[in-house]
Every structure is written in C-alpha cells, then in structure tokens.
Amino acid sequence: MRVMAQLGMVMNLDKCIGCHTCSVTCKQAWTNRTGVEYVWFNNVETRPGLGYPRTHEDQDRWQGGWVRTSRGRLRLRAGGRVRRLLQIFSNPRLPGMSDYYEPWTYDYDTLLNAPAQADVPVARPKSLITGEPMQIRWSANWDDDLGGAPEHAPGDPVLKKLGDRVKLEFEKTFMFHLPRICEHCLNPACVASCPSGAMYKRAEDGIVLVDQDGCRGWRQCVTGCPYKKVYFNHRTGKAEKCTFCYPRVEAGQPTVCAETCVGRLRYIGLFLYDADRVLAAASVENEHDLLEAQRSVILDPEDPQVIAAARAAGIPEDWLDAARRSPVYALTNRYRIALPLHPEYRTMPMVWYIPPLSPVVDVVRDTGFDGEDSSTLFHAIDALRIPVEYLAELFTAGDPEPVGRSLRILAAMRSYMRQVNLGEELDESIAESVGMTGEQLRELHRLLAIARYDERYVIPAAHVEAGQSLEELAGCSLDYSGGPGMGGIGPFGEVSGTPASVESFHLTKQRAESDRYADLPEGRGAVDLLTWSGEAPPEGLFPPRRDNGQPGNGQAGNGQGRS
C-alpha cells in the first residue's frame, strides 16, 4: 500500500442556480489575459446541452481518455506513441475556435462618443482575434437555460445514447446546471499524452499542472483530456489549464470558484488513496464497476493501517487530521452520494457530483402531491426513469442504480428533517429504508445544508519543510506577460521570468485599449519585483507625471516605492 494525498472537490448540483459567479471570478483571477480570451477554466453548462466546447463528450470524434484493450491493458484512445508521433505536427482531433467561440468586445467608442443624431448609436461586436466586426453565434454558456430546446438537445452526446423516445420525454421533465473544472484525475490522460513531459501531477497534493518552460505547444494534451479542460494560449504557444488555485490552497484557502460560489455547493477536502491500486481500478473490464473500483482506491482515514502507512510515506499529522475531517471523503465514501463525472473515460476524476433531487421534487409538487413526503418522493424517483438514466450516463457509465441510491438518500434526508423541523414524531423507518440511521441523516443534512465555512473547506496548508519542492513549482502553470514563452531565447534556453512580477502601467493600459493580440508590443512588459531596489519606481510601473509634478491618472503620492 502506497498512501498518497489528493485534494478533491464535491459539487452539490441540487444547489446550483446557474449564476456563473464561479466562472466570472475564475476568469478574472486566471484567464483575464491576451491569448486566453476564449478560455474558461470553470464553466457552468446547462444539461441537456452541447457543453463547452461543443459536444466535448463525443469521444468517437475527439478521442479523449483511455480505452481498455482486449488484453486488459489501458491505452490512450487517441492511439499509442507511434500514432501520436506521426500526428504531432498535424493533430486532426482538436476543437476549433468555432467549437469554443470567437471572443469579442464591443465598439464602445462609437457608443460613447457618437455625435447627437436621430438614431441611437449601437456598439457593434468586434472580434478580439481579428479586430473586425463579427456576428455572435456561440459562447461558453450559449445553451444556458436552452439545453432542452429542439435547437440544441438533439446535439447532446449524452442524450443521443438514450434514443429519440427518451429525448422527447426528457424535454418535458427538467434541466439542471453542471459546473465543470479540471478533474485533476488520478490517472490523467493529458499527462500521458504530453510529448514533452510538461504536464505533470504534483506528488504532494495531486494537482495537475503545466510546466510552462517545458511546454512546446504540441496540444496532444488537449486531445487526451476527455473533458476538454486543457486550453491553448495562442499568444504564448503554451497549454494552460485549471490549477485548482494552488497558491491559495497552499495557504489553506479554498479555490476562487468555491470561495465565491453563491449557492455554497462546493466542498474541498483531502483524500488518501492507494497509488498502487489506481491502474488496476482504472482497468476493470465492466464500466459499471468503475465507480466502486475508484471508491476502493480511496482509503479510510480512520483505519490504523492506513494511518501508519501514511506516516511512513511522510504525510504530516495535520494532513492526516484534515483527511479525517474531509467533507469530500464523507460525501463520496461514507454517505456514498457523490459520483464522479464520466468514469467510463477511465481517468479516475477527483471532482465528484451529488446528483440533483430538486427537479424530482418539483415534478411531484406540480402533480398536487406533497413533494417532501417520503413514500411519494421515493415512488417518483423510481417512476422518473428517464432523468435517472440521463444522470447515469453522466456519472455512473450508464448504471442507474448508484444514481437512484443517491437520490433516495437525499429524499430520505429531506423527509426525515421535515419531521424534525415540524416537531413531528420521527419515523426511523425512513432512514432504515436507505440503510442509514436518523443520526446519520442529521449529520448529512448539516453538511449539505448548514455546514460552516471550515466544515465545507478542510484544506491543510503546505508545509515549510516542503518549501523547496514547492518553490521549484512556484512559477505558475499559467503564463503572464514577459514570462515563459514570451521572453524569447536566452543563452541557456528559453527565458523563464520570475512569478514575483507585475505588469507595467504601459502594458496594462495598452492591453486594455487594444482590440487584437497583434496590436500589443512585443518584448518584456513586466517589472521584476525581486530585483527592484525600492529606491526609485521601476520604469513603466506607474503612470507618467504631469508637468506640475503630480502623478497622472489619479496616482497619489510621490510615486516613490508605491506598488
């Protein structure tokens, strides 16, 4: 048994309202730069729908993830090394800009500065790629609230598996929102696909990152990822992806998407898993067995043998304590209501989901029955086979039993807690019907409904003794102006800037005013704070002074040492 730690996330889809706050805050924090305007590390999809990029779940087309051979071994769906080497200069299985969307801005100058006239001026959309006027036809959330519409539903790869009869009935049932980030898989296909070895999985916490110095822009990782959560920066020529906000989690803070989530539907915690069993679990023959195989890899943090093996592996005591208090372990293995996204890809994703129950409750209520009565609700779950089958195609490789079990536990919790809140006589048979006790349902309700901040996010901080290894990885896997890939070639290879840098005022101003990538100046546009003496402001860091000696553009003070 080789015990390793993995940061994971669970999202409760019952609470997602599709507000996209997580997407916007992630965008502002990580991809608010040139070259990645089309990139959304976090996006919220409406299901059924085409997703982002469009039809990303159609692996017959995109060839992502792993497949099990007749000999019981795993190989990349896109092919072995020889096949991928032959396609390294012309990869035919990459989403195009139309599969994502062409990013745009608006002609605000016309809108704001047009002279007085009879007609109201209009800010026409302009492409951020070409700078030319364009017609907006798609975006990252284009099918938001339209997933079941006839225009989009037929293209949903998951819905296609269920047939026309199911599709037509399902459109009358419900829709739900599905937030997606990088899965930070235990068996990541993107890492195995990378020819240059730039994609890697951190040993200390399992976060999958991209070494920007090592990335050569082959984009095999984009093909290999079945979730299409690796993106290509067209300005730097490098791959980028969700970093699980590792600078934040190293300090014990939650990711930006979790911190700003309006519905409080995200949980972050630590898994302990047996690294020696990952390959065997991902290689099981029957796809319906993949869920339990993945759960079996996750270790019980209360087991004395697991604790002893973890200590022998050098996992600190506070990390073991965090694993024991982990909300993600409780939801995936203790209560067994959280499910992985597309386990049939065999990447063993570590972002899990609690299937939505609310639409089922709404259907029961709309028929004139009590939506929280246990007997009525249980019957509705069994009767509404179509949404359960759709959810099964998402979370359990098509097996409806685990999804039905999760929904029945959520229904039992809702019915039982209603009796508690109304002061009625408690019916313990409700808990027994799902193999739980009343106390367990109370604990589950607390975790899902009223858990405190420190109960939803149990994130152990990085250790000082691991500082050297973390410092080597401190160059963010994302790029920045003047960083790796943007500084040219030096005498010892590609110049890799320091992460302790900020954009100069001039570059920030030019980037804000530029309509296209090509309009931005070449060369370094960042100020290295590590080499700044602090005695005088670095060149270009602050706005130029006016003739009266005062700094321009609202800059206060004398400009000395301000940042």
C-alpha positions in Angstrom: 0.0 0.0 0.0 1.5 3.3 -1.1 -0.5 6.1 0.5 -0.7 9.5 -1.2 -2.8 12.6 -0.7 -5.1 14.2 -3.2 -7.1 17.4 -3.0 -10.6 16.9 -4.3 -13.9 18.7 -4.7 -17.5 17.7 -4.5 -20.3 19.9 -6.0 -23.9 19.6 -4.9 -25.9 20.1 -8.1 -29.1 20.4 -6.1 -27.9 23.9 -5.1 -26.5 25.2 -8.3 -28.6 28.1 -9.7 -26.5 28.7 -12.8 -25.5 32.2 -11.9 -22.0 31.8 -13.3 -20.4 33.7 -10.5 -17.7 31.0 -10.2 -16.9 31.2 -13.9 -16.6 35.0 -13.8 -14.4 35.1 -10.7 -12.2 32.4 -12.1 -11.9 34.2 -15.4 -10.8 37.4 -13.6 -8.3 35.6 -11.5 -6.7 33.3 -14.1 -7.5 34.0 -17.7 -8.0 37.7 -17.9 -5.1 38.0 -20.3 -4.4 38.1 -24.0 -4.3 34.8 -25.8 -6.9 33.1 -23.5 -9.9 35.3 -24.1 -11.9 32.2 -25.1 -10.7 30.1 -22.1 -12.9 29.3 -19.1 -11.2 27.1 -16.5 -14.5 27.0 -14.8 -17.7 27.0 -16.8 -21.3 26.1 -16.0 -23.2 24.1 -18.5 -26.9 23.6 -18.9 -27.9 20.0 -19.3 -29.1 18.7 -21.6 -27.0 20.8 -23.9 -23.9 20.7 -26.1 -21.5 21.8 -23.5 -18.2 23.7 -23.9 -16.5 23.2 -26.2 -19.4 21.9 -28.2 -20.0 18.1 -28.0 -16.9 17.6 -25.9 -18.3 14.3 -24.6 -18.3 12.7 -28.0 -15.1 10.7 -27.7 -15.7 9.0 -31.0 -15.0 12.4 -32.5 -12.4 13.8 -30.1 -10.7 10.6 -29.0 -10.1 11.6 -25.4 -9.4 9.5 -22.3 -8.4 5.8 -22.1 -9.8 2.6 -23.5 -9.3 -1.0 -22.2 -7.7 -3.3 -24.8 -8.7 -7.0 -25.2 -5.6 -7.9 -23.2 -6.9 -5.9 -20.2 -4.5 -3.0 -20.6 -5.1 0.7 -20.9 -4.1 2.8 -23.9 -4.9 6.3 -24.9 -8.0 6.4 -27.1 -6.1 8.7 -29.5 -3.5 6.0 -30.1 -0.1 4.8 -29.0 3.1 6.7 -29.1 3.8 5.9 -32.8 0.4 7.1 -33.9 0.6 10.3 -31.9 4.1 10.9 -33.1 3.0 10.7 -36.7 0.3 13.3 -35.9 2.4 15.6 -33.8 2.6 18.4 -36.4 -1.0 18.0 -37.6 -3.4 16.8 -35.0 -6.8 16.2 -36.6 -8.7 15.8 -33.3 -8.6 19.3 -31.8 -11.6 21.5 -31.2 -11.5 24.6 -33.4 -12.3 28.1 -32.4 -15.9 27.6 -33.6 -16.2 24.7 -31.2 -15.3 27.1 -28.4 -16.3 30.6 -29.6 -14.6 33.5 -31.2 -14.1 36.0 -28.3 -15.4 39.5 -28.9 -15.6 43.0 -27.5 -17.8 45.9 -28.4 -17.2 49.2 -30.3 -17.7 51.2 -27.1 -16.1 54.3 -28.7 -18.9 54.6 -31.2 -21.5 54.2 -28.4 -19.9 56.7 -26.1 -18.6 59.4 -28.4 -21.1 59.4 -31.3 -22.5 62.9 -32.0 -26.1 63.8 -31.4 -28.3 62.1 -34.1 -31.8 60.9 -34.7 -30.9 57.2 -34.2 -29.5 55.6 -31.1 -25.8 54.6 -31.6 -25.0 50.9 -31.4 -21.9 49.3 -30.1 -21.3 46.6 -32.7 -19.4 43.4 -31.6 -15.8 43.2 -32.8 -13.6 40.1 -32.8 -10.7 40.0 -30.4 -8.9 37.8 -32.8 -9.1 39.9 -36.0 -10.5 43.2 -34.7 -13.2 43.1 -37.4 -16.9 43.4 -36.9 -18.5 39.9 -36.3 -21.8 38.1 -35.8 -22.0 36.5 -32.4 -23.2 32.9 -32.9 -21.9 30.9 -29.9 -20.2 31.4 -26.5 -19.2 29.4 -23.4 -22.8 29.4 -22.0 -24.8 29.7 -25.2 -27.2 26.9 -24.3 -27.8 28.3 -20.8 -31.4 27.6 -20.0 -31.9 26.4 -23.5 -30.5 22.9 -23.1 -33.8 21.1 -23.7 -34.8 23.2 -26.6 -35.2 21.5 -30.0 -32.3 23.6 -31.4 -29.7 22.2 -29.0 -31.0 19.0 -27.3 -30.5 16.7 -30.4 -26.8 17.5 -30.4 -26.2 16.5 -26.7 -23.9 13.4 -26.9 -25.3 12.0 -23.7 -28.9 12.4 -24.8 -28.1 10.7 -28.1 -27.3 7.5 -26.2 -30.8 7.4 -24.8 -32.7 7.5 -28.1 -35.4 9.7 -29.6 -38.2 8.5 -27.3 -36.2 9.3 -24.2 -35.2 12.7 -25.6 -38.8 13.8 -26.3 -40.0 12.8 -22.9 -36.9 14.2 -21.1 -37.5 17.6 -22.6 -40.7 17.8 -20.5 -39.0 16.8 -17.3 -36.3 19.2 -16.1 -33.0 20.8 -16.8 -30.1 21.4 -14.4 -26.8 23.2 -14.3 -23.4 21.4 -14.3 -20.3 23.4 -13.2 -17.1 22.0 -14.6 -13.4 22.4 -13.8 -10.4 20.3 -14.4 -10.9 16.9 -12.8 -7.3 16.6 -11.5 -7.6 12.9 -12.2 -5.7 10.1 -10.5 -5.0 8.6 -14.0 -4.8 11.8 -16.1 -4.8 11.2 -19.9 -3.5 14.7 -20.5 -0.3 13.9 -18.6 0.2 10.6 -20.5 -0.4 12.4 -23.8 2.2 15.2 -23.4 5.2 14.5 -25.6 7.4 17.0 -23.8 6.6 15.9 -20.3 5.4 19.4 -19.4 2.1 18.2 -18.0 2.6 16.7 -14.5 0.7 15.7 -11.4 2.1 17.1 -8.1 3.1 14.4 -5.7 2.2 16.3 -2.6 -1.4 17.1 -3.3 -2.3 15.5 -6.7 -3.0 18.8 -8.5 -2.3 18.5 -12.3 -0.3 21.5 -13.7 1.6 22.5 -16.8 5.3 23.4 -16.7 5.3 26.5 -19.0 9.1 26.2 -19.5 8.7 22.6 -20.7 5.6 23.0 -22.8 6.2 23.1 -26.6 2.6 23.6 -27.7 2.1 20.2 -29.3 -1.5 20.3 -28.0 -1.6 16.5 -27.6 -2.9 17.2 -24.0 -5.9 18.9 -25.4 -6.8 15.8 -27.4 -6.0 13.5 -24.5 -8.2 15.3 -22.0 -11.8 13.8 -22.5 -13.3 16.7 -20.5 -11.5 19.3 -22.8 -10.3 21.3 -19.8 -6.8 21.9 -21.3 -6.6 25.0 -23.5 -4.0 26.5 -25.8 -2.8 30.1 -25.4 -2.4 31.4 -29.0 -0.2 34.2 -27.9 2.4 32.3 -25.9 2.1 28.9 -27.7 1.6 27.1 -24.4 -1.1 24.9 -22.9 -3.0 26.2 -19.9 -5.5 24.6 -17.5 -7.2 24.9 -14.1 -4.6 25.0 -11.4 -7.0 24.2 -8.5 -5.9 27.7 -7.3 -2.8 26.1 -5.8 -1.3 29.4 -4.5 -4.5 29.7 -2.4 -4.8 26.1 -1.3 -1.1 26.0 -0.2 -2.1 28.7 2.2 -5.2 26.7 3.4 -7.7 28.8 1.4 -10.3 27.5 -0.9 -10.3 27.9 -4.7 -11.7 31.1 -6.1 -14.7 29.3 -7.6 -15.5 27.7 -4.3 -14.9 30.9 -2.3 -17.3 33.0 -4.4 -20.0 30.3 -5.0 -23.4 31.9 -4.3 -25.1 28.6 -3.6 -22.3 27.2 -1.4 -22.4 24.0 -3.3 -18.7 23.3 -3.4 -16.8 21.2 -0.8 -13.0 20.9 -0.8 -11.1 18.4 1.2 -8.4 15.7 1.2 -8.5 12.2 0.0 -6.0 9.5 1.0 -5.6 6.9 -1.7 -3.5 3.8 -2.6 -1.4 4.7 -5.6 -0.5 1.1 -6.2 -4.2 0.3 -6.9 -5.0 3.1 -9.3 -4.1 1.3 -12.6 -5.9 -1.9 -11.6 -9.0 0.1 -10.6 -9.0 2.0 -13.9 -8.6 -1.2 -15.9 -11.6 -3.1 -14.6 -13.5 -4.8 -17.5 -17.1 -3.7 -16.8 -17.6 0.0 -17.0 -20.4 -0.2 -14.4 -17.7 -1.4 -11.9 -15.5 1.7 -12.3 -17.4 3.6 -9.6 -16.8 1.1 -6.9 -13.3 0.4 -8.1 -12.5 4.1 -7.7 -14.1 4.2 -4.3 -12.0 1.2 -3.3 -8.8 3.1 -4.1 -9.8 5.9 -1.7 -8.6 4.9 1.8 -10.4 5.2 5.1 -8.5 7.9 7.1 -9.7 6.3 10.4 -8.1 2.9 9.6 -5.0 2.4 11.8 -3.1 0.6 9.0 -3.8 3.5 6.6 -2.6 6.0 9.2 0.6 4.0 9.8 1.3 3.7 6.1 0.6 7.5 5.6 3.0 8.4 8.3 5.6 6.1 6.8 5.1 7.9 3.5 5.9 11.2 5.2 2.3 12.7 5.2 2.2 15.3 8.0 -0.1 14.8 11.0 -2.2 17.9 10.2 -2.8 16.5 6.8 -4.0 13.2 8.3 -6.3 15.2 10.6 -7.6 17.1 7.6 -8.3 13.7 5.8 -10.3 12.5 8.8 -12.4 15.7 8.8 -12.6 15.8 5.0 -16.1 16.6 3.7 -15.3 15.2 0.3 -14.4 11.8 1.8 -17.7 11.8 3.8 -19.8 12.5 0.7 -18.0 10.1 -1.6 -17.3 7.1 0.6 -19.1 7.5 3.9 -22.5 8.6 2.7 -21.8 7.4 -0.9 -24.0 10.1 -2.5 -21.3 11.8 -4.6 -20.5 10.4 -8.0 -17.6 11.0 -10.5 -18.1 12.6 -13.9 -17.8 10.1 -16.7 -15.9 7.3 -15.0 -16.0 5.4 -18.3 -13.2 7.7 -19.5 -11.0 5.7 -17.0 -9.1 8.8 -15.9 -10.5 8.4 -12.3 -11.6 12.0 -11.9 -11.4 13.6 -8.4 -14.1 16.2 -8.8 -17.4 14.5 -7.8 -21.0 15.5 -8.0 -24.2 15.0 -6.0 -27.0 14.5 -8.5 -29.9 17.0 -8.4 -33.0 16.0 -6.5 -34.9 19.3 -6.7 -36.4 18.7 -10.2 -37.9 15.4 -9.0 -39.4 17.2 -6.0 -40.8 19.9 -8.3 -42.5 17.3 -10.5 -44.2 15.6 -7.5 -45.3 19.0 -6.2 -46.7 20.1 -9.6 -48.9 17.0 -9.7 -50.6 18.1 -6.5 -48.8 15.8 -4.1 -46.5 16.6 -1.1 -43.1 17.0 -2.6 -41.4 16.1 0.7 -43.5 13.0 1.6 -41.1 10.1 1.7 -43.4 7.5 0.1 -44.5 9.8 -2.7 -41.0 11.0 -3.3 -39.5 7.5 -3.4 -42.1 6.4 -5.9 -41.4 9.5 -8.1 -37.7 8.6 -8.2 -38.5 5.1 -9.3 -41.0 6.3 -11.8 -38.9 9.0 -13.4 -36.5 6.6 -15.1 -35.6 9.0 -17.9 -33.8 11.7 -15.8 -32.1 8.9 -13.7 -30.9 7.3 -16.9 -29.6 10.6 -18.2 -27.8 11.2 -14.9 -26.4 7.7 -15.0 -24.8 8.4 -18.4 -23.1 11.4 -16.8 -21.9 9.9 -13.5 -22.0 6.1 -13.5 -21.2 5.0 -17.1 -24.9 4.3 -17.6 -25.7 2.3 -14.4 -28.9 3.9 -12.9 -28.6 2.0 -9.5 -26.0 4.3 -7.8 -27.8 7.4 -9.0 -31.1 6.1 -7.7 -29.5 5.3 -4.4 -28.1 8.8 -4.1 -31.4 10.4 -4.9 -33.2 8.1 -2.4 -30.8 9.1 0.4 -31.3 12.8 -0.4 -35.1 12.2 -0.4 -34.9 10.4 2.9 -32.9 13.2 4.4 -35.4 15.8 3.2 -38.4 13.8 4.5 -36.7 13.0 7.9 -35.6 16.5 8.5 -39.0 17.8 7.7 -40.3 15.8 10.6 -37.5 17.1 12.8 -38.2 20.7 11.9 -42.0 20.4 12.4 -41.7 18.6 15.7 -43.5 15.5 14.5 -42.9 12.0 15.7 -39.8 10.7 13.9 -40.2 7.8 11.6 -36.9 5.9 11.8 -38.0 3.6 9.0 -37.3 6.4 6.6 -33.6 6.3 7.5 -33.6 2.5 7.6 -35.1 2.3 4.1 -31.8 3.7 2.7 -29.5 1.8 5.0 -28.8 4.7 7.4 -29.8 5.9 10.8 -31.6 9.0 11.8 -28.4 10.4 13.3 -26.6 9.9 10.0 -29.3 11.7 8.1 -29.0 14.6 10.6 -25.2 14.7 10.0 -25.7 14.6 6.3 -28.2 17.4 6.4 -25.8 19.6 8.5 -23.0 19.0 5.9 -25.2 19.7 2.9 -27.4 22.5 4.3 -25.9 24.4 7.2 -22.2 23.5 7.4 -19.9 26.2 8.4 -17.1 27.6 6.3 -14.4 25.5 8.0 -16.6 22.4 7.6 -17.0 22.8 3.8 -13.4 23.7 3.2 -10.9 21.5 5.1 -7.7 22.4 3.4 -4.3 21.7 5.1 -1.7 24.3 4.3 1.6 23.4 2.7 4.5 22.7 5.0 7.7 24.7 5.4 9.7 21.5 5.1 8.3 21.0 1.6 9.1 24.6 0.7 12.0 23.8 -1.6 10.0 21.5 -3.8 7.1 23.9 -3.8 9.4 26.8 -4.7 10.6 24.9 -7.7 7.0 24.8 -8.9 6.1 28.3 -7.8 6.2 29.5 -11.4 2.5 29.5 -12.0 1.4 27.0 -14.7 -0.3 29.9 -16.3 1.7 32.4 -18.3 2.0 36.1 -17.9 3.4 38.9 -20.0 7.2 38.5 -20.1 7.0 35.1 -18.5 7.9 31.7 -20.0 7.3 31.6 -23.7 7.1 35.4 -24.0 10.7 36.4 -23.2 12.4 35.0 -26.2 15.5 32.7 -26.2 18.5 33.3 -23.9 22.0 31.8 -23.9 20.7 28.9 -21.7 17.5 28.2 -23.5 14.1 29.8 -23.1 13.9 32.7 -20.8 11.6 32.0 -17.8 10.6 35.1 -15.9 10.0 35.2 -12.2 6.5 34.9 -10.8 7.3 37.8 -8.5 6.5 40.3 -11.2 3.8 42.7 -12.2 2.7 44.2 -15.5 4.0 47.7 -16.2 1.5 50.5 -16.3 2.1 51.0 -20.0 1.4 47.3 -20.9 -1.7 47.3 -18.8 -3.0 50.4 -20.5 -2.2 49.1 -24.0 -3.8 45.8 -23.3 -7.0 47.4 -22.1 -7.2 49.6 -25.2 -6.1 47.0 -27.7 -8.6 45.3 -29.9 -6.3 42.5 -31.1 -3.3 40.5 -29.9 -1.2 41.7 -32.7 -1.6 45.3 -31.5 0.3 44.6 -28.3 4.0 45.4 -28.1 6.5 42.5 -28.3 9.1 42.0 -25.6 9.0 42.1 -21.8 6.2 44.0 -20.3 6.6 43.0 -16.7 8.6 44.5 -13.8 10.6 42.1 -11.7 9.9 42.9 -8.1 12.7 40.7 -6.8 15.4 42.8 -8.4 13.8 46.2 -7.6 15.8 48.1 -5.0 12.7 50.1 -3.9 14.7 53.4 -4.0 13.0 54.6 -7.2 9.9 53.5 -9.1 10.7 50.9 -11.8 10.5 52.2 -15.3 6.9 52.0 -16.7 5.4 50.7 -13.4 3.5 54.0 -12.7 1.7 56.5 -14.9 3.9 59.4 -16.2 4.0 62.6 -14.1 2.2 65.7 -15.3 4.1 69.0 -15.8 3.1 70.2 -12.3 5.0 67.3 -10.7 1.9 65.4 -9.7 1.4 61.8 -11.0 -1.1 61.4 -13.7 -4.2 59.3 -14.0 -5.1 59.7 -10.3 -1.8 58.3 -8.9 -1.4 59.6 -5.4 1.8 60.5 -3.6 5.3 61.0 -4.9 5.4 57.6 -6.7 8.5 56.5 -4.7 8.2 52.9 -3.6 4.4 52.6 -4.3 3.1 49.4 -6.0 
